[in-house]
Amino acid sequence: MAYVISSDCVSCGACSDSCPVGAISQGDEHFVIDAGSCIDCGSCAGTCPTGAISEG
């Protein structure tokens, strides 16, 4: 199951830079993860300073 980013995201971009497949992009209100591209590696979750990323 793909990771998801909650509304706790502060749009710092740390997760986007850490994603090896480029599945994270800026959404309307905060960064979002493309579930179809996410490979469930979890590297993004480890870089989020607010803990906004979890397994969906």
N, C-alpha and C positions, 0 to 999 in steps of 0.2 A: 504494500500500500504506500502511496506517495506521501511525502512530507507536506505539511501545510503551514502557512504563516498566519498568525492571529493578528488581531487589531492592535496588539501590543507593539507591533513593528514601528520603529522610528525612522525607517527609510534610510539607514546609514549606508547600505550597500555591501556590507561585509559578507553576507550570505551569497550574493550574486558573484562576487569575486572568487568565492571558494567552490562554486559548483563546477565539477569537471565536465558536465555536458551542456552547460548554458541554459538550464531549465528555469532560471529565476530572472524575473524582469520587474520593472517598476509598474505597478498597477495604478488605478485611479487614486486610491487612498494609501496604499502601502505596497511593498513588494509582494509578488505572487509567484507560486511554483506551478509550472505546467506539469500536471499529473501524468500526461502521456510521455513526457521526456524524462521525468525523474527516475533515477535508477536506485533509489532508496539507499544511498550510501551513507547518509547522515552527516556528511561533512559540513553542510550548511548549519545544522543545529548546533554544532560545536563552536561556531564562530559568532552566533547571535548574542550581542551584549544584553539583550532584554529577555532572552529565553522565549521568544515569540514563535519559535519553530518546533513542531512536534510531528510525530507520525500521525497521519490522518486516518 
